Amino acid sequence: MTKFIAAAIIAVVLWGGWELFFYWERVKNEEETQQKEAVAATAIVPEQLDGLPQSLEPTLKAAERQGAEGLRNWFKTYGRTVRDPRKAWIELDYCQMLARENVPEARRVFAEVKDRTPTNSIIYPRIRQLEKTYQ
């Protein structure tokens, strides 16, 4: 009987070690994926994204210098002429500026961007990076 108990204990320890190993691999893979997504999000140059007419670039820069209020007014004026993916990138910048003043509004804007952005979009890694902040 003691041999059976010893064998059972050894089997449980081996099984636990096996499960711990797979858990560690899963965690390591998630961390690597997050790091790759963060690098991909920072490697994007927003000015090179499609969707913003070149003539509006100076007005966007001026609005960004004015902060969240400036971007809100810029979107009211030029929002219909801007297309994704650049529009989504600008709106994510707006979310980050707005989060200091109006968290519910920032979450609403983030949810809109996330809902309309496909997972294969060039800016989706940035959405994943900001997702925990606005959920």
C-alpha positions as YAML, in Angstrom:
chain: A
units: angstrom
residues:
- id: 1
  name: MET
  ca: [0.00, 0.00, 0.00]
- id: 2
  name: THR
  ca: [2.82, 2.44, 0.78]
- id: 3
  name: LYS
  ca: [4.35, 1.74, -2.63]
- id: 4
  name: PHE
  ca: [1.05, 2.67, -4.25]
- id: 5
  name: ILE
  ca: [0.84, 5.92, -2.26]
- id: 6
  name: ALA
  ca: [4.45, 6.78, -3.17]
- id: 7
  name: ALA
  ca: [3.76, 6.08, -6.85]
- id: 8
  name: ALA
  ca: [0.62, 8.22, -6.73]
- id: 9
  name: ILE
  ca: [2.53, 11.11, -5.11]
- id: 10
  name: ILE
  ca: [5.25, 10.88, -7.76]
- id: 11
  name: ALA
  ca: [2.64, 10.83, -10.53]
- id: 12
  name: VAL
  ca: [0.89, 13.90, -9.08]
- id: 13
  name: VAL
  ca: [4.20, 15.78, -8.77]
- id: 14
  name: LEU
  ca: [5.16, 14.92, -12.35]
- id: 15
  name: TRP
  ca: [1.73, 15.94, -13.65]
- id: 16
  name: GLY
  ca: [1.93, 19.24, -11.69]
- id: 17
  name: GLY
  ca: [5.38, 19.94, -13.12]
- id: 18
  name: TRP
  ca: [4.10, 19.22, -16.61]
- id: 19
  name: GLU
  ca: [1.16, 21.63, -16.16]
- id: 20
  name: LEU
  ca: [3.46, 24.29, -14.67]
- id: 21
  name: PHE
  ca: [5.76, 23.97, -17.67]
- id: 22
  name: PHE
  ca: [2.88, 24.54, -20.12]
- id: 23
  name: TYR
  ca: [1.57, 27.46, -18.06]
- id: 24
  name: TRP
  ca: [5.03, 29.06, -18.14]
- id: 25
  name: GLU
  ca: [5.23, 28.62, -21.93]
- id: 26
  name: ARG
  ca: [1.81, 30.26, -22.37]
- id: 27
  name: VAL
  ca: [2.80, 33.24, -20.22]
- id: 28
  name: LYS
  ca: [6.11, 33.61, -22.05]
- id: 29
  name: ASN
  ca: [4.39, 33.51, -25.45]
- id: 30
  name: GLU
  ca: [1.86, 36.15, -24.36]
- id: 31
  name: GLU
  ca: [4.66, 38.44, -23.17]
- id: 32
  name: GLU
  ca: [6.55, 38.02, -26.45]
- id: 33
  name: THR
  ca: [3.39, 38.74, -28.43]
- id: 34
  name: GLN
  ca: [2.72, 41.90, -26.42]
- id: 35
  name: GLN
  ca: [6.30, 43.07, -26.91]
- id: 36
  name: LYS
  ca: [6.08, 42.47, -30.66]
- id: 37
  name: GLU
  ca: [2.78, 44.36, -30.85]
- id: 38
  name: ALA
  ca: [4.24, 47.25, -28.87]
- id: 39
  name: VAL
  ca: [7.24, 47.41, -31.22]
- id: 40
  name: ALA
  ca: [4.94, 47.23, -34.24]
- id: 41
  name: ALA
  ca: [2.77, 50.04, -32.86]
- id: 42
  name: THR
  ca: [5.76, 52.28, -32.21]
- id: 43
  name: ALA
  ca: [7.33, 51.48, -35.59]
- id: 44
  name: ILE
  ca: [4.39, 53.03, -37.46]
- id: 45
  name: VAL
  ca: [4.89, 56.57, -38.68]
- id: 46
  name: PRO
  ca: [1.42, 58.17, -38.49]
- id: 47
  name: GLU
  ca: [2.18, 60.65, -41.27]
- id: 48
  name: GLN
  ca: [2.66, 57.74, -43.68]
- id: 49
  name: LEU
  ca: [-0.74, 56.18, -43.02]
- id: 50
  name: ASP
  ca: [-3.36, 56.51, -45.74]
- id: 51
  name: GLY
  ca: [-6.53, 58.49, -45.25]
- id: 52
  name: LEU
  ca: [-5.51, 62.09, -44.56]
- id: 53
  name: PRO
  ca: [-5.27, 64.56, -47.44]
- id: 54
  name: GLN
  ca: [-1.85, 66.20, -47.46]
- id: 55
  name: SER
  ca: [-3.42, 69.66, -47.35]
- id: 56
  name: LEU
  ca: [-4.90, 68.91, -43.90]
- id: 57
  name: GLU
  ca: [-1.62, 67.88, -42.28]
- id: 58
  name: PRO
  ca: [-0.73, 71.42, -41.05]
- id: 59
  name: THR
  ca: [-4.21, 71.92, -39.60]
- id: 60
  name: LEU
  ca: [-3.93, 68.61, -37.76]
- id: 61
  name: LYS
  ca: [-0.56, 69.56, -36.26]
- id: 62
  name: ALA
  ca: [-2.01, 72.86, -35.08]
- id: 63
  name: ALA
  ca: [-5.01, 71.09, -33.53]
- id: 64
  name: GLU
  ca: [-2.74, 68.59, -31.75]
- id: 65
  name: ARG
  ca: [-0.82, 71.46, -30.17]
- id: 66
  name: GLN
  ca: [-4.11, 72.78, -28.76]
- id: 67
  name: GLY
  ca: [-4.82, 69.48, -27.00]
- id: 68
  name: ALA
  ca: [-8.06, 67.53, -26.75]
- id: 69
  name: GLU
  ca: [-10.28, 70.54, -27.38]
- id: 70
  name: GLY
  ca: [-8.34, 71.40, -30.53]
- id: 71
  name: LEU
  ca: [-8.66, 67.85, -31.88]
- id: 72
  name: ARG
  ca: [-12.38, 67.78, -31.07]
- id: 73
  name: ASN
  ca: [-12.91, 70.96, -33.08]
- id: 74
  name: TRP
  ca: [-10.68, 69.64, -35.87]
- id: 75
  name: PHE
  ca: [-12.81, 66.49, -36.11]
- id: 76
  name: LYS
  ca: [-15.97, 68.57, -36.26]
- id: 77
  name: THR
  ca: [-14.52, 70.53, -39.15]
- id: 78
  name: TYR
  ca: [-12.54, 67.94, -41.12]
- id: 79
  name: GLY
  ca: [-13.68, 64.56, -39.75]
- id: 80
  name: ARG
  ca: [-15.67, 63.61, -42.84]
- id: 81
  name: THR
  ca: [-12.68, 64.02, -45.15]
- id: 82
  name: VAL
  ca: [-10.39, 61.74, -43.14]
- id: 83
  name: ARG
  ca: [-10.49, 57.96, -43.64]
- id: 84
  name: ASP
  ca: [-9.12, 54.96, -41.78]
- id: 85
  name: PRO
  ca: [-6.44, 53.99, -40.85]
- id: 86
  name: ARG
  ca: [-5.25, 57.55, -40.27]
- id: 87
  name: LYS
  ca: [-8.58, 58.60, -38.78]
- id: 88
  name: ALA
  ca: [-8.42, 55.78, -36.24]
- id: 89
  name: TRP
  ca: [-4.84, 56.70, -35.33]
- id: 90
  name: ILE
  ca: [-5.81, 60.33, -34.76]
- id: 91
  name: GLU
  ca: [-8.81, 59.26, -32.71]
- id: 92
  name: LEU
  ca: [-6.56, 57.09, -30.53]
- id: 93
  name: ASP
  ca: [-4.35, 60.13, -29.97]
- id: 94
  name: TYR
  ca: [-7.50, 62.05, -29.09]
- id: 95
  name: CYS
  ca: [-8.46, 59.32, -26.59]
- id: 96
  name: GLN
  ca: [-5.12, 59.63, -24.86]
- id: 97
  name: MET
  ca: [-5.45, 63.41, -24.62]
- id: 98
  name: LEU
  ca: [-9.07, 63.20, -23.51]
- id: 99
  name: ALA
  ca: [-8.42, 60.57, -20.82]
- id: 100
  name: ARG
  ca: [-6.97, 63.26, -18.59]
- id: 101
  name: GLU
  ca: [-10.19, 65.27, -18.69]
- id: 102
  name: ASN
  ca: [-13.13, 63.01, -19.57]
- id: 103
  name: VAL
  ca: [-12.60, 59.27, -19.09]
- id: 104
  name: PRO
  ca: [-16.12, 58.15, -20.15]
- id: 105
  name: GLU
  ca: [-15.85, 60.06, -23.42]
- id: 106
  name: ALA
  ca: [-12.38, 58.61, -24.05]
- id: 107
  name: ARG
  ca: [-13.76, 55.09, -23.51]
- id: 108
  name: ARG
  ca: [-16.63, 55.79, -25.90]
- id: 109
  name: VAL
  ca: [-14.32, 57.03, -28.65]
- id: 110
  name: PHE
  ca: [-11.97, 54.09, -28.09]
- id: 111
  name: ALA
  ca: [-14.88, 51.63, -28.35]
- id: 112
  name: GLU
  ca: [-15.96, 53.20, -31.66]
- id: 113
  name: VAL
  ca: [-12.44, 52.91, -33.07]
- id: 114
  name: LYS
  ca: [-12.05, 49.34, -31.87]
- id: 115
  name: ASP
  ca: [-15.43, 48.28, -33.28]
- id: 116
  name: ARG
  ca: [-14.72, 49.56, -36.78]
- id: 117
  name: THR
  ca: [-11.06, 48.51, -37.00]
- id: 118
  name: PRO
  ca: [-10.43, 44.99, -38.35]
- id: 119
  name: THR
  ca: [-7.90, 42.80, -36.58]
- id: 120
  name: ASN
  ca: [-5.67, 42.73, -39.66]
- id: 121
  name: SER
  ca: [-5.37, 46.53, -39.73]
- id: 122
  name: ILE
  ca: [-1.94, 48.12, -39.46]
- id: 123
  name: ILE
  ca: [-3.03, 50.01, -36.34]
- id: 124
  name: TYR
  ca: [-4.61, 47.07, -34.52]
- id: 125
  name: PRO
  ca: [-1.48, 46.44, -32.39]
- id: 126
  name: ARG
  ca: [-1.88, 49.95, -30.96]
- id: 127
  name: ILE
  ca: [-5.52, 49.20, -30.16]
- id: 128
  name: ARG
  ca: [-4.46, 46.03, -28.34]
- id: 129
  name: GLN
  ca: [-1.83, 48.02, -26.48]
- id: 130
  name: LEU
  ca: [-4.38, 50.61, -25.28]
- id: 131
  name: GLU
  ca: [-7.22, 48.14, -24.74]
- id: 132
  name: LYS
  ca: [-6.65, 47.55, -21.03]
- id: 133
  name: THR
  ca: [-6.58, 51.27, -20.36]
- id: 134
  name: TYR
  ca: [-10.00, 51.96, -21.88]
- id: 135
  name: GLN
  ca: [-11.94, 48.81, -20.94]
...
